[in-house]
């Protein structure tokens, strides 16, 4: 599950394994190993991955299927615009 979530999030953001590795200060091989389920990231790295993708560690581990958008730095008007877009997408 963790390996699939990492790969899914990376691809959804249009990042290569190399780009993710650079963001996390690890080797491309590490990212490849996580995605192929050869090794598990450390707890510290799991937290770093979660922050990079703005998801919870529970989401990464498959304990929580909800995903969230970080909107803390947006105005209430901007948040309501995003909510409207989400509502529109949900109705299609």
Phi and psi in radians as a Rosetta constraint file:
Dihedral C 1 N 2 CA 2 C 2 CIRCULARHARMONIC -1.012 0.35
Dihedral N 2 CA 2 C 2 N 3 CIRCULARHARMONIC -0.806 0.35
Dihedral C 2 N 3 CA 3 C 3 CIRCULARHARMONIC -1.050 0.35
Dihedral N 3 CA 3 C 3 N 4 CIRCULARHARMONIC -0.715 0.35
Dihedral C 3 N 4 CA 4 C 4 CIRCULARHARMONIC -1.176 0.35
Dihedral N 4 CA 4 C 4 N 5 CIRCULARHARMONIC -0.714 0.35
Dihedral C 4 N 5 CA 5 C 5 CIRCULARHARMONIC -1.136 0.35
Dihedral N 5 CA 5 C 5 N 6 CIRCULARHARMONIC -0.741 0.35
Dihedral C 5 N 6 CA 6 C 6 CIRCULARHARMONIC -1.060 0.35
Dihedral N 6 CA 6 C 6 N 7 CIRCULARHARMONIC -0.840 0.35
Dihedral C 6 N 7 CA 7 C 7 CIRCULARHARMONIC -1.104 0.35
Dihedral N 7 CA 7 C 7 N 8 CIRCULARHARMONIC -0.792 0.35
Dihedral C 7 N 8 CA 8 C 8 CIRCULARHARMONIC -1.043 0.35
Dihedral N 8 CA 8 C 8 N 9 CIRCULARHARMONIC -0.810 0.35
Dihedral C 8 N 9 CA 9 C 9 CIRCULARHARMONIC -1.164 0.35
Dihedral N 9 CA 9 C 9 N 10 CIRCULARHARMONIC -0.719 0.35
Dihedral C 9 N 10 CA 10 C 10 CIRCULARHARMONIC -1.082 0.35
Dihedral N 10 CA 10 C 10 N 11 CIRCULARHARMONIC -0.840 0.35
Dihedral C 10 N 11 CA 11 C 11 CIRCULARHARMONIC -1.160 0.35
Dihedral N 11 CA 11 C 11 N 12 CIRCULARHARMONIC -0.713 0.35
Dihedral C 11 N 12 CA 12 C 12 CIRCULARHARMONIC -1.059 0.35
Dihedral N 12 CA 12 C 12 N 13 CIRCULARHARMONIC -0.484 0.35
Dihedral C 12 N 13 CA 13 C 13 CIRCULARHARMONIC -1.673 0.35
Dihedral N 13 CA 13 C 13 N 14 CIRCULARHARMONIC 0.114 0.35
Dihedral C 13 N 14 CA 14 C 14 CIRCULARHARMONIC 1.169 0.35
Dihedral N 14 CA 14 C 14 N 15 CIRCULARHARMONIC 0.523 0.35
Dihedral C 14 N 15 CA 15 C 15 CIRCULARHARMONIC -1.766 0.35
Dihedral N 15 CA 15 C 15 N 16 CIRCULARHARMONIC 2.495 0.35
Dihedral C 15 N 16 CA 16 C 16 CIRCULARHARMONIC -1.462 0.35
Dihedral N 16 CA 16 C 16 N 17 CIRCULARHARMONIC 2.928 0.35
Dihedral C 16 N 17 CA 17 C 17 CIRCULARHARMONIC -1.059 0.35
Dihedral N 17 CA 17 C 17 N 18 CIRCULARHARMONIC -0.654 0.35
Dihedral C 17 N 18 CA 18 C 18 CIRCULARHARMONIC -1.100 0.35
Dihedral N 18 CA 18 C 18 N 19 CIRCULARHARMONIC -0.778 0.35
Dihedral C 18 N 19 CA 19 C 19 CIRCULARHARMONIC -1.115 0.35
Dihedral N 19 CA 19 C 19 N 20 CIRCULARHARMONIC -0.736 0.35
Dihedral C 19 N 20 CA 20 C 20 CIRCULARHARMONIC -1.134 0.35
Dihedral N 20 CA 20 C 20 N 21 CIRCULARHARMONIC -0.749 0.35
Dihedral C 20 N 21 CA 21 C 21 CIRCULARHARMONIC -1.018 0.35
Dihedral N 21 CA 21 C 21 N 22 CIRCULARHARMONIC -0.755 0.35
Dihedral C 21 N 22 CA 22 C 22 CIRCULARHARMONIC -1.113 0.35
Dihedral N 22 CA 22 C 22 N 23 CIRCULARHARMONIC -0.755 0.35
Dihedral C 22 N 23 CA 23 C 23 CIRCULARHARMONIC -1.046 0.35
Dihedral N 23 CA 23 C 23 N 24 CIRCULARHARMONIC -0.635 0.35
Dihedral C 23 N 24 CA 24 C 24 CIRCULARHARMONIC -1.659 0.35
Dihedral N 24 CA 24 C 24 N 25 CIRCULARHARMONIC -0.029 0.35
Dihedral C 24 N 25 CA 25 C 25 CIRCULARHARMONIC 1.037 0.35
Dihedral N 25 CA 25 C 25 N 26 CIRCULARHARMONIC 0.770 0.35
Dihedral C 25 N 26 CA 26 C 26 CIRCULARHARMONIC -2.259 0.35
Dihedral N 26 CA 26 C 26 N 27 CIRCULARHARMONIC 3.046 0.35
Dihedral C 26 N 27 CA 27 C 27 CIRCULARHARMONIC -1.411 0.35
Dihedral N 27 CA 27 C 27 N 28 CIRCULARHARMONIC 2.752 0.35
Dihedral C 27 N 28 CA 28 C 28 CIRCULARHARMONIC -1.031 0.35
Dihedral N 28 CA 28 C 28 N 29 CIRCULARHARMONIC -0.605 0.35
Dihedral C 28 N 29 CA 29 C 29 CIRCULARHARMONIC -1.045 0.35
Dihedral N 29 CA 29 C 29 N 30 CIRCULARHARMONIC -0.669 0.35
Dihedral C 29 N 30 CA 30 C 30 CIRCULARHARMONIC -1.062 0.35
Dihedral N 30 CA 30 C 30 N 31 CIRCULARHARMONIC -0.845 0.35
Dihedral C 30 N 31 CA 31 C 31 CIRCULARHARMONIC -1.057 0.35
Dihedral N 31 CA 31 C 31 N 32 CIRCULARHARMONIC -0.792 0.35
Dihedral C 31 N 32 CA 32 C 32 CIRCULARHARMONIC -1.031 0.35
Dihedral N 32 CA 32 C 32 N 33 CIRCULARHARMONIC -0.781 0.35
Dihedral C 32 N 33 CA 33 C 33 CIRCULARHARMONIC -1.096 0.35
Dihedral N 33 CA 33 C 33 N 34 CIRCULARHARMONIC -0.701 0.35
Dihedral C 33 N 34 CA 34 C 34 CIRCULARHARMONIC -1.106 0.35
Dihedral N 34 CA 34 C 34 N 35 CIRCULARHARMONIC -0.821 0.35
Dihedral C 34 N 35 CA 35 C 35 CIRCULARHARMONIC -1.185 0.35
Dihedral N 35 CA 35 C 35 N 36 CIRCULARHARMONIC -0.521 0.35
Dihedral C 35 N 36 CA 36 C 36 CIRCULARHARMONIC -1.557 0.35
Dihedral N 36 CA 36 C 36 N 37 CIRCULARHARMONIC 0.059 0.35
Dihedral C 36 N 37 CA 37 C 37 CIRCULARHARMONIC 1.085 0.35
Dihedral N 37 CA 37 C 37 N 38 CIRCULARHARMONIC 0.529 0.35
Dihedral C 37 N 38 CA 38 C 38 CIRCULARHARMONIC -1.412 0.35
Dihedral N 38 CA 38 C 38 N 39 CIRCULARHARMONIC -0.679 0.35
Dihedral C 38 N 39 CA 39 C 39 CIRCULARHARMONIC -2.418 0.35
Dihedral N 39 CA 39 C 39 N 40 CIRCULARHARMONIC 2.801 0.35
Dihedral C 39 N 40 CA 40 C 40 CIRCULARHARMONIC -1.818 0.35
Dihedral N 40 CA 40 C 40 N 41 CIRCULARHARMONIC 2.474 0.35
Dihedral C 40 N 41 CA 41 C 41 CIRCULARHARMONIC -1.150 0.35
Dihedral N 41 CA 41 C 41 N 42 CIRCULARHARMONIC 2.683 0.35
Dihedral C 41 N 42 CA 42 C 42 CIRCULARHARMONIC -1.130 0.35
Dihedral N 42 CA 42 C 42 N 43 CIRCULARHARMONIC 2.894 0.35
Dihedral C 42 N 43 CA 43 C 43 CIRCULARHARMONIC -1.050 0.35
Dihedral N 43 CA 43 C 43 N 44 CIRCULARHARMONIC -0.753 0.35
Dihedral C 43 N 44 CA 44 C 44 CIRCULARHARMONIC -1.053 0.35
Dihedral N 44 CA 44 C 44 N 45 CIRCULARHARMONIC -0.724 0.35
Dihedral C 44 N 45 CA 45 C 45 CIRCULARHARMONIC -1.227 0.35
Dihedral N 45 CA 45 C 45 N 46 CIRCULARHARMONIC -0.612 0.35
Dihedral C 45 N 46 CA 46 C 46 CIRCULARHARMONIC -1.022 0.35
Dihedral N 46 CA 46 C 46 N 47 CIRCULARHARMONIC -0.764 0.35
Dihedral C 46 N 47 CA 47 C 47 CIRCULARHARMONIC -1.110 0.35
Dihedral N 47 CA 47 C 47 N 48 CIRCULARHARMONIC -0.742 0.35
Dihedral C 47 N 48 CA 48 C 48 CIRCULARHARMONIC -1.097 0.35
Dihedral N 48 CA 48 C 48 N 49 CIRCULARHARMONIC -0.717 0.35
Dihedral C 48 N 49 CA 49 C 49 CIRCULARHARMONIC -1.119 0.35
Dihedral N 49 CA 49 C 49 N 50 CIRCULARHARMONIC -0.785 0.35
Dihedral C 49 N 50 CA 50 C 50 CIRCULARHARMONIC -1.023 0.35
Dihedral N 50 CA 50 C 50 N 51 CIRCULARHARMONIC -0.793 0.35
Dihedral C 50 N 51 CA 51 C 51 CIRCULARHARMONIC -1.119 0.35
Dihedral N 51 CA 51 C 51 N 52 CIRCULARHARMONIC -0.720 0.35
Dihedral C 51 N 52 CA 52 C 52 CIRCULARHARMONIC -1.030 0.35
Dihedral N 52 CA 52 C 52 N 53 CIRCULARHARMONIC -0.707 0.35
Dihedral C 52 N 53 CA 53 C 53 CIRCULARHARMONIC -1.713 0.35
Dihedral N 53 CA 53 C 53 N 54 CIRCULARHARMONIC 0.064 0.35
Dihedral C 53 N 54 CA 54 C 54 CIRCULARHARMONIC 0.940 0.35
Dihedral N 54 CA 54 C 54 N 55 CIRCULARHARMONIC 0.809 0.35
Dihedral C 54 N 55 CA 55 C 55 CIRCULARHARMONIC -2.217 0.35
Dihedral N 55 CA 55 C 55 N 56 CIRCULARHARMONIC 2.937 0.35
Dihedral C 55 N 56 CA 56 C 56 CIRCULARHARMONIC -1.472 0.35
Dihedral N 56 CA 56 C 56 N 57 CIRCULARHARMONIC 2.773 0.35
Dihedral C 56 N 57 CA 57 C 57 CIRCULARHARMONIC -1.140 0.35
Dihedral N 57 CA 57 C 57 N 58 CIRCULARHARMONIC -0.585 0.35
Dihedral C 57 N 58 CA 58 C 58 CIRCULARHARMONIC -1.050 0.35
Dihedral N 58 CA 58 C 58 N 59 CIRCULARHARMONIC -0.698 0.35
Dihedral C 58 N 59 CA 59 C 59 CIRCULARHARMONIC -1.099 0.35
Dihedral N 59 CA 59 C 59 N 60 CIRCULARHARMONIC -0.815 0.35
Dihedral C 59 N 60 CA 60 C 60 CIRCULARHARMONIC -1.020 0.35
Dihedral N 60 CA 60 C 60 N 61 CIRCULARHARMONIC -0.680 0.35
Dihedral C 60 N 61 CA 61 C 61 CIRCULARHARMONIC -1.461 0.35
Dihedral N 61 CA 61 C 61 N 62 CIRCULARHARMONIC -0.045 0.35
Dihedral C 61 N 62 CA 62 C 62 CIRCULARHARMONIC 1.412 0.35
Dihedral N 62 CA 62 C 62 N 63 CIRCULARHARMONIC 0.233 0.35
Dihedral C 62 N 63 CA 63 C 63 CIRCULARHARMONIC -1.508 0.35
Dihedral N 63 CA 63 C 63 N 64 CIRCULARHARMONIC -0.238 0.35
Dihedral C 63 N 64 CA 64 C 64 CIRCULARHARMONIC -2.545 0.35
Dihedral N 64 CA 64 C 64 N 65 CIRCULARHARMONIC 2.131 0.35
Dihedral C 64 N 65 CA 65 C 65 CIRCULARHARMONIC -1.592 0.35
Dihedral N 65 CA 65 C 65 N 66 CIRCULARHARMONIC -0.070 0.35
Dihedral C 65 N 66 CA 66 C 66 CIRCULARHARMONIC -1.287 0.35
Dihedral N 66 CA 66 C 66 N 67 CIRCULARHARMONIC 2.554 0.35
Dihedral C 66 N 67 CA 67 C 67 CIRCULARHARMONIC -2.186 0.35
Dihedral N 67 CA 67 C 67 N 68 CIRCULARHARMONIC 2.703 0.35
Dihedral C 67 N 68 CA 68 C 68 CIRCULARHARMONIC -2.273 0.35
Dihedral N 68 CA 68 C 68 N 69 CIRCULARHARMONIC 2.688 0.35
Dihedral C 68 N 69 CA 69 C 69 CIRCULARHARMONIC -1.859 0.35
Dihedral N 69 CA 69 C 69 N 70 CIRCULARHARMONIC 2.368 0.35
Dihedral C 69 N 70 CA 70 C 70 CIRCULARHARMONIC -1.407 0.35
Dihedral N 70 CA 70 C 70 N 71 CIRCULARHARMONIC 2.003 0.35
Dihedral C 70 N 71 CA 71 C 71 CIRCULARHARMONIC -2.162 0.35
Dihedral N 71 CA 71 C 71 N 72 CIRCULARHARMONIC 0.248 0.35
Dihedral C 71 N 72 CA 72 C 72 CIRCULARHARMONIC -1.004 0.35
Dihedral N 72 CA 72 C 72 N 73 CIRCULARHARMONIC -0.582 0.35
Dihedral C 72 N 73 CA 73 C 73 CIRCULARHARMONIC -1.609 0.35
Dihedral N 73 CA 73 C 73 N 74 CIRCULARHARMONIC 0.108 0.35
Dihedral C 73 N 74 CA 74 C 74 CIRCULARHARMONIC -1.714 0.35
Dihedral N 74 CA 74 C 74 N 75 CIRCULARHARMONIC 2.744 0.35
Dihedral C 74 N 75 CA 75 C 75 CIRCULARHARMONIC -1.356 0.35
Dihedral N 75 CA 75 C 75 N 76 CIRCULARHARMONIC 2.887 0.35
Dihedral C 75 N 76 CA 76 C 76 CIRCULARHARMONIC -1.082 0.35
Dihedral N 76 CA 76 C 76 N 77 CIRCULARHARMONIC -0.626 0.35
Dihedral C 76 N 77 CA 77 C 77 CIRCULARHARMONIC -1.133 0.35
Dihedral N 77 CA 77 C 77 N 78 CIRCULARHARMONIC -0.768 0.35
Dihedral C 77 N 78 CA 78 C 78 CIRCULARHARMONIC -1.097 0.35
Dihedral N 78 CA 78 C 78 N 79 CIRCULARHARMONIC -0.729 0.35
Dihedral C 78 N 79 CA 79 C 79 CIRCULARHARMONIC -1.090 0.35
Dihedral N 79 CA 79 C 79 N 80 CIRCULARHARMONIC -0.724 0.35
Dihedral C 79 N 80 CA 80 C 80 CIRCULARHARMONIC -1.190 0.35
Dihedral N 80 CA 80 C 80 N 81 CIRCULARHARMONIC -0.569 0.35
Dihedral C 80 N 81 CA 81 C 81 CIRCULARHARMONIC -1.116 0.35
Dihedral N 81 CA 81 C 81 N 82 CIRCULARHARMONIC -0.770 0.35
Dihedral C 81 N 82 CA 82 C 82 CIRCULARHARMONIC -1.110 0.35
Dihedral N 82 CA 82 C 82 N 83 CIRCULARHARMONIC -0.722 0.35
Dihedral C 82 N 83 CA 83 C 83 CIRCULARHARMONIC -1.062 0.35
Dihedral N 83 CA 83 C 83 N 84 CIRCULARHARMONIC -0.685 0.35
Dihedral C 83 N 84 CA 84 C 84 CIRCULARHARMONIC -1.104 0.35
Dihedral N 84 CA 84 C 84 N 85 CIRCULARHARMONIC -0.738 0.35
Dihedral C 84 N 85 CA 85 C 85 CIRCULARHARMONIC -1.093 0.35
Dihedral N 85 CA 85 C 85 N 86 CIRCULARHARMONIC -0.768 0.35
Dihedral C 85 N 86 CA 86 C 86 CIRCULARHARMONIC -1.086 0.35
Dihedral N 86 CA 86 C 86 N 87 CIRCULARHARMONIC -0.745 0.35
Dihedral C 86 N 87 CA 87 C 87 CIRCULARHARMONIC -1.082 0.35
Dihedral N 87 CA 87 C 87 N 88 CIRCULARHARMONIC -0.757 0.35
Dihedral C 87 N 88 CA 88 C 88 CIRCULARHARMONIC -1.085 0.35
Dihedral N 88 CA 88 C 88 N 89 CIRCULARHARMONIC -0.759 0.35
Dihedral C 88 N 89 CA 89 C 89 CIRCULARHARMONIC -1.112 0.35
Dihedral N 89 CA 89 C 89 N 90 CIRCULARHARMONIC -0.728 0.35
Dihedral C 89 N 90 CA 90 C 90 CIRCULARHARMONIC -1.110 0.35
Dihedral N 90 CA 90 C 90 N 91 CIRCULARHARMONIC -0.388 0.35
Dihedral C 90 N 91 CA 91 C 91 CIRCULARHARMONIC -1.580 0.35
Dihedral N 91 CA 91 C 91 N 92 CIRCULARHARMONIC -0.027 0.35
